[in-house]
Amino acid sequence: MRLVVFGLTLSSSWGNGHATTYRALLKSFAARGHDITFFERDESWYADNRDLAQPDFCRLVLYDDIRDFDRFDTVVGRADAIIIGSFVRDGVAVAERICARNASVTAFYDIDTPVTMAQLAKGECSYLSPEVISDFDLYLSFTGGPFLKRIEKRYGVKRAVPLYCSVDEALYRPLNADKRWDLSYIGTYSPDRQPTLARLLIDTARKRPDMKFAVAGPQYPDEIDWPDNVERFEHVAPDEHPAFYAASRFTLNVTRRDMIEAGYSPSVRLFEAGACGCPVLSDDWVGLDTLFEPRREIIICADSADALAALEMPEGARRAIAKAYRQRVLTEHTGAHRARELEHCLVSGKSRGRAPRLPAEIGESVA
């Protein structure tokens, strides 16, 4: 299959979760014999922080403006399937041109589903419109559960299916390292996540000055009062994530408000930490228990008292949770799992025009 993707970024993991999501998915998709071209707008903030300038599993094409679109005609015209991702600048205009071709399978991959829907409802979404969303053959969603049926009904979406984030288990794996922090967190600053981060990590750090903590991610305001036992990192690149998790007894998952309200919206960090064998303390939301078993594979915390209780558990219990958590991730949430799901969606999702043609052995594996 010849696949074309227009995505926010593949080249830079700085300040976003899109890059590692695309990398795990497309690397495994390419390993199944498919040809991939990824189009990324050449934004300055990503250009200054590229950690995958030349991927070996697809062609990466950087462009300056949608006016460059004409030079993509040959590649786009030959594609069997075309995916446009969320938060692509000029995404509506790109989608209109792609869907008007009426030839390839077209899909919108929303790695920010609840945020997208909230912006659409307010008429403030810059990368997707109510008019164009129904033109896609498929709506692939970071969020699963009943939320997808509501999207189909409200916007006339032909078919909405979950395509959760995943992890490249070859890159994210356990490492031997001394434990440097009792609890860590990786995530870009977000105003609606900050109260939970403060409650579960900052307050916990103040109550236990004998313990060590770490917060990694950009854009945190200077006025945040970090306790002395919280170490700050502006950015940790993906190839450094396994070492970061290996140095953490536990790591924290904090979910944005829109994702909590929608439910069934697992962050890519949940899968990456699990693959590295680092147990997670997480806020709670509907659908989390369908992905991981509470108390056996993941620890749900409401406040600093819950976090402290988890941090004080015996080492044997901590390791048992880490082992069960990692096993669940490797069994259900790797890039290979998502690549098979994507392949099946694209093959079965064509509602008009030509459908992708696969070699017999690949078609059989989908069935």
Secondary structure as GFF3:
##gff-version 3
##sequence-region A 1 367
A	DSSP	beta_strand	2	7	.	.	.	ID=ss1
A	DSSP	alpha_helix	18	31	.	.	.	ID=ss2
A	DSSP	beta_strand	35	41	.	.	.	ID=ss3
A	DSSP	alpha_helix	44	47	.	.	.	ID=ss4
A	DSSP	beta_strand	59	63	.	.	.	ID=ss5
A	DSSP	three_ten_helix	66	72	.	.	.	ID=ss6
A	DSSP	alpha_helix	73	78	.	.	.	ID=ss7
A	DSSP	beta_strand	81	85	.	.	.	ID=ss8
A	DSSP	alpha_helix	91	99	.	.	.	ID=ss9
A	DSSP	beta_strand	105	110	.	.	.	ID=ss10
A	DSSP	alpha_helix	113	122	.	.	.	ID=ss11
A	DSSP	alpha_helix	130	133	.	.	.	ID=ss12
A	DSSP	beta_strand	138	141	.	.	.	ID=ss13
A	DSSP	alpha_helix	147	155	.	.	.	ID=ss14
A	DSSP	beta_strand	160	162	.	.	.	ID=ss15
A	DSSP	beta_strand	181	186	.	.	.	ID=ss16
A	DSSP	alpha_helix	194	197	.	.	.	ID=ss17
A	DSSP	pi_helix	198	202	.	.	.	ID=ss18
A	DSSP	alpha_helix	203	207	.	.	.	ID=ss19
A	DSSP	beta_strand	213	216	.	.	.	ID=ss20
A	DSSP	beta_strand	230	233	.	.	.	ID=ss21
A	DSSP	three_ten_helix	238	240	.	.	.	ID=ss22
A	DSSP	alpha_helix	241	246	.	.	.	ID=ss23
A	DSSP	beta_strand	248	253	.	.	.	ID=ss24
A	DSSP	alpha_helix	257	262	.	.	.	ID=ss25
A	DSSP	alpha_helix	268	275	.	.	.	ID=ss26
A	DSSP	beta_strand	280	282	.	.	.	ID=ss27
A	DSSP	alpha_helix	288	291	.	.	.	ID=ss28
A	DSSP	beta_strand	299	300	.	.	.	ID=ss29
A	DSSP	alpha_helix	304	311	.	.	.	ID=ss30
A	DSSP	alpha_helix	315	332	.	.	.	ID=ss31
A	DSSP	alpha_helix	335	348	.	.	.	ID=ss32
A	DSSP	alpha_helix	360	366	.	.	.	ID=ss33
###
